[in-house]
Amino acid sequence: MITLRPETIRTERLTVLPLQAGHAEEMATVLSDPGLHTFIGGAPDTAEALRARYERWAAGSPDPAESWCNWVISLRGAACLTGTLQATITADDRGATGEIAWVVGTPWQRRGIAAEAARGLVAWLRTHPVHTVVAHIHPDHTASAAVATAAGLSPTDQWHDGEIRWQLVL
């Protein structure tokens, strides 16, 4: 069994901080654009709904074979939160697989923040017994495909819930 807890990740411009319920109010504003839900469905959450979700996530997975690692992305030069980053680590007979995802608020998109955060996350996963990194991306979401590519992942011919499986074998 592998149990990972999120740790602070630093990149050139970002500090990626372990998610806390206290981030909910600022993140409700960051994630308030309904356009962020084009590919994932749903609608923006209130600060209260995010706080409840963040409390559950921070408490960790009830499955001992799975670790939930969630972060907020802070742009150091602007001293503000810009998005979220996550990795679900699942133990297997070779070590573990990390399924990653990212969301960057609309005002901070097209600045390379998601790509930089994803590269930082993959580098962090390399320091742990993770053998494969996976992301599931909607086939029309070219921005997320670009982030995955920047982080070293490649598309496969596998599909999951209408999304393409991207992966990187470490």
Rosetta blueprint (number, residue, H / E / L):
1 M L
2 I L
3 T L
4 L L
5 R L
6 P L
7 E L
8 T L
9 I E
10 R E
11 T L
12 E L
13 R L
14 L E
15 T E
16 V E
17 L E
18 P E
19 L L
20 Q L
21 A H
22 G H
23 H H
24 A H
25 E H
26 E H
27 M H
28 A H
29 T H
30 V H
31 L L
32 S L
33 D L
34 P H
35 G H
36 L H
37 H H
38 T L
39 F L
40 I L
41 G L
42 G L
43 A L
44 P L
45 D L
46 T L
47 A H
48 E H
49 A H
50 L H
51 R H
52 A H
53 R H
54 Y H
55 E H
56 R H
57 W H
58 A H
59 A H
60 G L
61 S L
62 P L
63 D L
64 P L
65 A L
66 E E
67 S E
68 W E
69 C E
70 N E
71 W E
72 V E
73 I E
74 S E
75 L E
76 R L
77 G L
78 A L
79 A L
80 C E
81 L E
82 T E
83 G E
84 T E
85 L E
86 Q E
87 A E
88 T E
89 I E
90 T E
91 A E
92 D E
93 D L
94 R L
95 G E
96 A E
97 T E
98 G E
99 E E
100 I E
101 A E
102 W E
103 V E
104 V E
105 G L
106 T H
107 P H
108 W H
109 Q L
110 R L
111 R L
112 G L
113 I H
114 A H
115 A H
116 E H
117 A H
118 A H
119 R H
120 G H
121 L H
122 V H
123 A H
124 W H
125 L H
126 R H
127 T L
128 H L
129 P L
130 V E
131 H E
132 T E
133 V E
134 V E
135 A E
136 H E
137 I E
138 H L
139 P L
140 D L
141 H L
142 T H
143 A H
144 S H
145 A H
146 A H
147 V H
148 A H
149 T H
150 A H
151 A L
152 G L
153 L L
154 S E
155 P E
156 T E
157 D E
158 Q E
159 W E
160 H E
161 D L
162 G L
163 E E
164 I E
165 R E
166 W E
167 Q E
168 L E
169 V E
170 L L
